[in-house]
C-alpha cells in the first residue's frame, strides 16, 4: 500500500498531487466533485470544486490544476 489506502479514488487524487487529507475530503464528497470515466479514471468538475469550502483543498487546487489540467472538466452537477 504505497498510498496508505486501497481506495482507487484516493490513490488517483494523490497521484495528481492532492494531499491525503484533501483526497479523502474529495472522495467523501465525490457525488459533488467527481465524474468516473468508463476506463476507471476520474475527472473533477472544475466549476464545482472551486466552490469547495475545505481550506486544504482550496490551498492545493491552484497547483494541481496548473500541473494536471487534464484532471478537470467543465461539467457541473445539475440539481
Secondary structure, DSSP 8 states (H G I E B T S, - for coil): -TTS---HHHHHHHHHT--HHHHHHHHHTHHHHEEE-TTS-EEEEHHHHTT---HHHHHHHHHHHHH-GGGEE------
